[in-house]
Amino acid sequence: MALLVAVALGVCGWLSFTPSGRKLCCSSVYKTFPSPDQRFQVAVFRIGWPWRMSPGSSADAPGFVQLQTQDGTVLQEQNIEAVQLVDQVHWEPRSVEIKLIAEWALPGS
C-alpha cells in the first residue's frame, strides 16, 4: 500500500512540476493560424498548471507550437517561452514562418 501511495505521489508531482508532465496533463489550444489553402495549420498550445493561477497570466504562460495537417497530424513542434510570442505567421507555397521562432518546410511542396 505504501508503495502505491509513493508511486501515485511521484506521478502527481511529475505531472504538476515538470514541463513535460504539464505538457501532457495541462496543455490547451491558445490560438491557431490556418494556411490559406486550409491544408495545414499552426497551433499554439499554452501549458498551464493543474491548479488555478492569478487572473490575466494566460498570455505569458509557456507553451509550444505545432505545424499540423488539416486532420491534426503533427508534422513539426517547437517549445516557446510565452504563447504571446506567436503573433505573426507567414505562409508561403512551400513553407511557413513563425516570426523569430521557427521556419518549416511544408510537405508535398
N, C-alpha and C positions, 0 to 999 in steps of 0.2 A: 504494500500500500504506500509506504514512504517513497519507494522508487517511482511509482506512478505519479505521485504529487510532485516530486522533483522534476520529472520529465515534463509534466504539464506546466510548471512554473518556468522551466527553461524555454519551452516553446513560446509561451506568452511573452517572456522577456525578449526573445529573439524577434518576434513579430512586432513588438512595441518599440524597441530601441535601435534596431539595426536598419539601415536604409533598404537593404534587400528584403528584409522581413516586412517593413512598412510598405514597400512597393507591392508585395503580394497581397497584403491584407487591406491596405488603406488607400489605394490609388483610385482616382476618378478622372473622367474626361473634363478638362478645363475649357478647351477650345479646339475647333477643327478648322482646317483650311482645305477645301476640296480643290482638285485640279480642274482647270477649265473644261476638260473633256469628261470629267466625273469618273475616270478610271482609277484615280488614286486620291489619297488624302493624307495630310499631315495632321496627326492627332497629338495634342498636348495634354499630358496627364499630370495632375497635381498629386503629390504624395503627402497625405495628411498624417495625423496622429490618431490612434484608436480612441482618443478622448477629445472633447471639445477644447478648442484654443480660443484666444481672445478674438472678438469681432474685428473684421477688416484685415485679417492676416492671411487670407487665402491667396492673394496675388504674389506675395513674397515667399510662398512655400516652394520647396524644391520639387523637382519632377523629372519627367523625361518626355522626349518627343519620339514619335514613330512615323515612318513612312509606311502606309498601308495600302493594299489594293482595295477596290470597292467592296469586296466581301470580308474585309478585316484581316487578311493575311499580312503579317508583319514582315516587311522587307528590310528595314533598317531601324536602328534605335540609338538614341544618344541621351545621356543624362544631362540635366541642366540644373543650375544653382537656384533659379527662381523662374516660375512659369511666366511671369510678366516680361521676361527677356524675349519671348517669342511673340513678336508683334508684326513682323514682316516676312511673308513667304512669297517667293518669286518663282513662278512656274515657267519653264522653257519646254520646248517639244521633247527634249531628251534628258532633262534634269530638273531638279528642284533645289532652290537655295533658301535656307533659313538664315537670315542675315546674322552674321557673327557667330553662328552656331554650327551649321553643317551644310554641305552641298553633296547631294546624292544623285547618281545616275538613275534614270528610270528604265526598268526592264522593257525589252521589246522595242527599243527605240534605235 
